Amino acid sequence: MAIIATKGTLDWGYPPFILSSTAAALGYEVQIFFTFYGLQLLKKKINVSVSPLGNPGMPMPMGMDKWFPIIGMAIPGMQSMMTMMMKSKMKSKGVASLEELRDLCLESDVKMIGCQMTVDLFDMSSSEFIDGIDYCGAATFLEFAGDADITLFT
């Protein structure tokens, strides 16, 4: 399974880790290619919020979901509030944190790859990222993805 992770927000950070850890548990060889904002998920300390644009599909308490697509994150403090609410809801339901899921992926031999071009583009340093990851360009990752049974873009 080949997964391309492009988004570095709380809500978009879960899919690549959940899908890859599940696939690894089922015996798949898995690689995740983290590019552009997805690289935030490989930082030593994941410090992400829900998407600043919001998501009209996000269930909201007290009927707020009817208004959320209209007001979105335009209200000052909304992004922080939604991030806090999402983290609280996940914790109350026993959902693992992004760090816990990432560690599970590493323990399950999911290969995590940082996009070297993006690292260079944003003047990032390998010291910002967790140990145990590789770096390569798109062409190298596509060699694996081209032979994968499943390729996903998140």
Contacts in CASP RR format, 6 or more apart in sequence:
PFRMAT RR
TARGET T0000
AUTHOR 0000-0000-0000
METHOD contacts of the structure
MODEL  1
MAIIATKGTLDWGYPPFILSSTAAALGYEVQIFFTFYGLQLLKKKINVSV
SPLGNPGMPMPMGMDKWFPIIGMAIPGMQSMMTMMMKSKMKSKGVASLEE
LRDLCLESDVKMIGCQMTVDLFDMSSSEFIDGIDYCGAATFLEFAGDADI
TLFT
1 19 0 8 1.000
1 20 0 8 1.000
1 23 0 8 1.000
1 28 0 8 1.000
1 29 0 8 1.000
1 30 0 8 1.000
1 31 0 8 1.000
1 148 0 8 1.000
1 149 0 8 1.000
1 150 0 8 1.000
1 151 0 8 1.000
1 152 0 8 1.000
2 30 0 8 1.000
2 31 0 8 1.000
2 33 0 8 1.000
2 141 0 8 1.000
2 144 0 8 1.000
2 145 0 8 1.000
2 146 0 8 1.000
2 148 0 8 1.000
2 150 0 8 1.000
2 151 0 8 1.000
2 152 0 8 1.000
3 16 0 8 1.000
3 19 0 8 1.000
3 20 0 8 1.000
3 30 0 8 1.000
3 31 0 8 1.000
3 32 0 8 1.000
3 33 0 8 1.000
3 151 0 8 1.000
3 152 0 8 1.000
3 153 0 8 1.000
3 154 0 8 1.000
4 32 0 8 1.000
4 33 0 8 1.000
4 35 0 8 1.000
4 141 0 8 1.000
4 145 0 8 1.000
4 151 0 8 1.000
4 152 0 8 1.000
4 153 0 8 1.000
4 154 0 8 1.000
5 13 0 8 1.000
5 16 0 8 1.000
5 32 0 8 1.000
5 33 0 8 1.000
5 34 0 8 1.000
5 35 0 8 1.000
5 38 0 8 1.000
5 41 0 8 1.000
5 154 0 8 1.000
6 35 0 8 1.000
6 36 0 8 1.000
6 37 0 8 1.000
6 38 0 8 1.000
6 153 0 8 1.000
6 154 0 8 1.000
7 13 0 8 1.000
7 37 0 8 1.000
7 38 0 8 1.000
7 51 0 8 1.000
7 154 0 8 1.000
8 37 0 8 1.000
8 38 0 8 1.000
8 39 0 8 1.000
8 40 0 8 1.000
8 41 0 8 1.000
8 48 0 8 1.000
9 37 0 8 1.000
9 40 0 8 1.000
9 48 0 8 1.000
9 49 0 8 1.000
9 50 0 8 1.000
9 51 0 8 1.000
9 52 0 8 1.000
10 48 0 8 1.000
10 49 0 8 1.000
10 50 0 8 1.000
10 51 0 8 1.000
10 83 0 8 1.000
10 86 0 8 1.000
10 87 0 8 1.000
10 98 0 8 1.000
11 50 0 8 1.000
11 51 0 8 1.000
11 55 0 8 1.000
11 58 0 8 1.000
11 86 0 8 1.000
12 51 0 8 1.000
12 154 0 8 1.000
13 38 0 8 1.000
13 41 0 8 1.000
13 48 0 8 1.000
13 98 0 8 1.000
13 154 0 8 1.000
14 98 0 8 1.000
14 101 0 8 1.000
15 154 0 8 1.000
16 32 0 8 1.000
16 41 0 8 1.000
16 152 0 8 1.000
16 154 0 8 1.000
17 41 0 8 1.000
17 98 0 8 1.000
17 101 0 8 1.000
17 102 0 8 1.000
17 104 0 8 1.000
17 105 0 8 1.000
18 101 0 8 1.000
19 152 0 8 1.000
19 154 0 8 1.000
20 30 0 8 1.000
20 32 0 8 1.000
20 105 0 8 1.000
20 108 0 8 1.000
20 110 0 8 1.000
21 101 0 8 1.000
21 104 0 8 1.000
21 105 0 8 1.000
21 108 0 8 1.000
21 110 0 8 1.000
23 30 0 8 1.000
23 150 0 8 1.000
24 30 0 8 1.000
24 105 0 8 1.000
24 108 0 8 1.000
24 109 0 8 1.000
24 110 0 8 1.000
25 108 0 8 1.000
28 149 0 8 1.000
28 150 0 8 1.000
30 105 0 8 1.000
30 108 0 8 1.000
30 109 0 8 1.000
30 110 0 8 1.000
30 111 0 8 1.000
31 110 0 8 1.000
31 111 0 8 1.000
31 112 0 8 1.000
31 113 0 8 1.000
31 141 0 8 1.000
31 144 0 8 1.000
31 145 0 8 1.000
31 148 0 8 1.000
32 105 0 8 1.000
32 110 0 8 1.000
32 111 0 8 1.000
32 112 0 8 1.000
32 113 0 8 1.000
33 113 0 8 1.000
33 114 0 8 1.000
33 115 0 8 1.000
33 138 0 8 1.000
33 141 0 8 1.000
33 145 0 8 1.000
34 41 0 8 1.000
34 42 0 8 1.000
34 112 0 8 1.000
34 113 0 8 1.000
34 114 0 8 1.000
34 115 0 8 1.000
35 114 0 8 1.000
35 115 0 8 1.000
35 117 0 8 1.000
35 118 0 8 1.000
35 138 0 8 1.000
36 115 0 8 1.000
36 118 0 8 1.000
39 114 0 8 1.000
39 115 0 8 1.000
39 118 0 8 1.000
39 119 0 8 1.000
39 122 0 8 1.000
39 124 0 8 1.000
39 129 0 8 1.000
40 46 0 8 1.000
40 47 0 8 1.000
40 48 0 8 1.000
41 48 0 8 1.000
41 98 0 8 1.000
41 102 0 8 1.000
42 102 0 8 1.000
42 112 0 8 1.000
42 114 0 8 1.000
42 129 0 8 1.000
42 130 0 8 1.000
42 133 0 8 1.000
43 128 0 8 1.000
43 129 0 8 1.000
43 130 0 8 1.000
44 128 0 8 1.000
44 129 0 8 1.000
44 130 0 8 1.000
46 98 0 8 1.000
46 99 0 8 1.000
46 102 0 8 1.000
48 98 0 8 1.000
49 79 0 8 1.000
49 80 0 8 1.000
49 82 0 8 1.000
49 83 0 8 1.000
50 58 0 8 1.000
50 79 0 8 1.000
50 82 0 8 1.000
50 83 0 8 1.000
50 86 0 8 1.000
51 73 0 8 1.000
52 73 0 8 1.000
52 79 0 8 1.000
53 72 0 8 1.000
53 73 0 8 1.000
54 68 0 8 1.000
54 72 0 8 1.000
54 73 0 8 1.000
54 82 0 8 1.000
56 68 0 8 1.000
56 69 0 8 1.000
57 65 0 8 1.000
57 69 0 8 1.000
58 65 0 8 1.000
58 68 0 8 1.000
58 82 0 8 1.000
59 65 0 8 1.000
60 68 0 8 1.000
61 85 0 8 1.000
71 78 0 8 1.000
72 78 0 8 1.000
73 79 0 8 1.000
73 82 0 8 1.000
90 97 0 8 1.000
96 104 0 8 1.000
102 112 0 8 1.000
102 130 0 8 1.000
105 112 0 8 1.000
106 112 0 8 1.000
106 130 0 8 1.000
106 132 0 8 1.000
111 134 0 8 1.000
112 132 0 8 1.000
112 133 0 8 1.000
112 134 0 8 1.000
113 133 0 8 1.000
113 134 0 8 1.000
113 135 0 8 1.000
113 136 0 8 1.000
113 141 0 8 1.000
114 129 0 8 1.000
114 133 0 8 1.000
114 134 0 8 1.000
114 135 0 8 1.000
114 136 0 8 1.000
115 135 0 8 1.000
115 136 0 8 1.000
115 137 0 8 1.000
115 138 0 8 1.000
115 141 0 8 1.000
116 135 0 8 1.000
116 136 0 8 1.000
116 137 0 8 1.000
117 137 0 8 1.000
117 138 0 8 1.000
118 124 0 8 1.000
119 126 0 8 1.000
119 135 0 8 1.000
126 135 0 8 1.000
145 151 0 8 1.000
END
